[in-house]
Amino acid sequence: MKNNKKTILITGCNGFIGYHVANKLLDNNFRLIGIDNNNSYYDPNLKKERFNLLKKRKNFFFSKIDIKNKKKLFKIIKKFQPFLIINLAAQAGVRYSFENPQKYIDSNITGFVNLMEIMKTLKIKRLIYASSSSVYGDCKDFPFKENMKLSPLNFYGQTKLLNERISDVYRKNFKIDSIGLRLFTVYGPYGRPDMYIPKILDKIKKGNIIEVYNNGKNLRDFTYVGDVSDIIKNLVVNFNKVKKFNILNICNGKEINILKLLKMCEKKIGLRAKILLKPMQRGDMFKTHGNNSLIKKLFKAFKFTKFEEGLSRTIKKDYFKY
Ligand SMILES: NC(=O)c1ccc[n+]([C@@H]2O[C@H](COP(=O)([O-])OP(=O)(O)OC[C@H]3O[C@@H](n4cnc5c(N)ncnc54)[C@H](O)[C@@H]3O)[C@@H](O)[C@H]2O)c1
């Protein structure tokens, strides 16, 4: 059977980024097969909330599947014959990777290889997948550029680097084109509760203490989730033109100091944050700052959302929703 030119399979669709990407692709008249195992790494009710919104949409089909289950994965991919796969399902989180590395092996490595093997068998030739800025790890040359030597500092980053290497093998040997996205700290509405911005919003609301690591000196390149979904949609639409760029940084290209971020949140919410300064954490990066010139070159008209604007939208949706 021929691959269906309008059908895309997306894994991790009930996750934070997956939800936004799915909506964006549905807005652009693609037919989507969403897959998620709805795991409980964070509150599954949030995944349910996102899913309940997605399932109302035309052309969205869902199947609860774990990507480590190759048999079930094969069956659904064979049935729908997508022309492209977007892999966002993964065990995310840096700190948790020290506690439970097996989860990272299962989803990020076994699951990833399952997908690639199925693509090989079913002759599906296009893949977009999430890598991470964590692959840069200890790099000291800022801003991080796609062609730098990599040295991940934690298990999570190592699994993402392995994804990049594995996809190279399938490109060279089986002609499966893939684009790996090195995502830099994504934030936005329906955000992941284990990530920094949702966590501090919750703590400010409850009056709880906010631990600020590296005594507030850490810097992060925060990337708005709407920009990520726009870029992925652009990559899908222009896949054949851009597929030679196997790796792309997806980042705002601006570093924000964590204490400055807290001040902005206080101002927007109108409450004081209770801050406790702490030393650097194991496996953490002092700074993430990416170079996004490649993306800007590919999509010349693309404008990244200003951090203050993205933060306002996030607070409006996630903080003031109750
Ligand atoms: N959010 C960020 O800042 C960020 C930064 C860098 C990279 N990434 C990567 O982007 C992708 C999406 O991240 P996110 O922030 O949306 O995380 P998320 O945890 O919200 O989304 C991942 C989704 O995948 C599902 N999932 C996990 N393992 C699965 C499996 N084995 N089978 C099927 N479904 C599974 C989860 O239930 C979840 O809904 C991940 O690959 C993550 O590593 C995210």
PDBQT file of the ligand as one rigid body, heavy atoms in Angstrom, charges set to zero:
ROOT
HETATM    1  N1  LIG A 401       9.737  20.199  27.162  1.00  0.00    +0.000 N 
HETATM    2  C1  LIG A 401      11.025  20.491  26.917  1.00  0.00    +0.000 C 
HETATM    3  O1  LIG A 401      11.546  21.535  27.327  1.00  0.00    +0.000 OA
HETATM    4  C2  LIG A 401      11.887  19.555  26.124  1.00  0.00    +0.000 A 
HETATM    5  C3  LIG A 401      13.231  19.899  25.911  1.00  0.00    +0.000 A 
HETATM    6  C4  LIG A 401      14.020  19.048  25.167  1.00  0.00    +0.000 A 
HETATM    7  C5  LIG A 401      13.499  17.895  24.623  1.00  0.00    +0.000 A 
HETATM    8  N2  LIG A 401      12.188  17.568  24.870  1.00  0.00    +0.000 N 
HETATM    9  C6  LIG A 401      11.673  16.331  24.284  1.00  0.00    +0.000 C 
HETATM   10  O2  LIG A 401      10.471  16.611  23.594  1.00  0.00    +0.000 OA
HETATM   11  C7  LIG A 401       9.586  15.493  23.667  1.00  0.00    +0.000 C 
HETATM   12  C8  LIG A 401       8.254  15.931  24.247  1.00  0.00    +0.000 C 
HETATM   13  O3  LIG A 401       8.485  16.455  25.540  1.00  0.00    +0.000 OA
HETATM   14  P1  LIG A 401       7.332  17.032  26.463  1.00  0.00    +0.000 P 
HETATM   15  O4  LIG A 401       7.904  18.162  27.221  1.00  0.00    +0.000 OA
HETATM   16  O5  LIG A 401       6.095  17.220  25.677  1.00  0.00    +0.000 OA
HETATM   17  O6  LIG A 401       7.162  15.817  27.479  1.00  0.00    +0.000 OA
HETATM   18  P2  LIG A 401       5.840  15.070  27.962  1.00  0.00    +0.000 P 
HETATM   19  O7  LIG A 401       6.301  14.110  29.022  1.00  0.00    +0.000 OA
HETATM   20  O8  LIG A 401       4.794  16.059  28.328  1.00  0.00    +0.000 OA
HETATM   21  O9  LIG A 401       5.387  14.291  26.676  1.00  0.00    +0.000 OA
HETATM   22  C9  LIG A 401       5.803  13.006  26.329  1.00  0.00    +0.000 C 
HETATM   23  C10 LIG A 401       4.562  12.157  26.106  1.00  0.00    +0.000 C 
HETATM   24  O10 LIG A 401       4.991  10.873  25.656  1.00  0.00    +0.000 OA
HETATM   25  C11 LIG A 401       4.302   9.867  26.374  1.00  0.00    +0.000 C 
HETATM   26  N3  LIG A 401       5.210   8.718  26.456  1.00  0.00    +0.000 N 
HETATM   27  C12 LIG A 401       6.347   8.602  27.182  1.00  0.00    +0.000 A 
HETATM   28  N4  LIG A 401       6.884   7.394  26.996  1.00  0.00    +0.000 NA
HETATM   29  C13 LIG A 401       6.081   6.731  26.121  1.00  0.00    +0.000 A 
HETATM   30  C14 LIG A 401       6.103   5.447  25.531  1.00  0.00    +0.000 A 
HETATM   31  N5  LIG A 401       7.059   4.560  25.846  1.00  0.00    +0.000 N 
HETATM   32  N6  LIG A 401       5.128   5.105  24.666  1.00  0.00    +0.000 NA
HETATM   33  C15 LIG A 401       4.132   5.978  24.345  1.00  0.00    +0.000 A 
HETATM   34  N7  LIG A 401       4.047   7.203  24.895  1.00  0.00    +0.000 NA
HETATM   35  C16 LIG A 401       5.014   7.582  25.767  1.00  0.00    +0.000 A 
HETATM   36  C17 LIG A 401       3.994  10.461  27.733  1.00  0.00    +0.000 C 
HETATM   37  O11 LIG A 401       2.855   9.866  28.332  1.00  0.00    +0.000 OA
HETATM   38  C18 LIG A 401       3.767  11.928  27.389  1.00  0.00    +0.000 C 
HETATM   39  O12 LIG A 401       2.392  12.185  27.175  1.00  0.00    +0.000 OA
HETATM   40  C19 LIG A 401      10.318  14.452  24.488  1.00  0.00    +0.000 C 
HETATM   41  O13 LIG A 401      11.003  13.603  23.616  1.00  0.00    +0.000 OA
HETATM   42  C20 LIG A 401      11.308  15.265  25.287  1.00  0.00    +0.000 C 
HETATM   43  O14 LIG A 401      12.433  14.487  25.669  1.00  0.00    +0.000 OA
HETATM   44  C21 LIG A 401      11.380  18.368  25.590  1.00  0.00    +0.000 A 
ENDROOT
TORSDOF 0
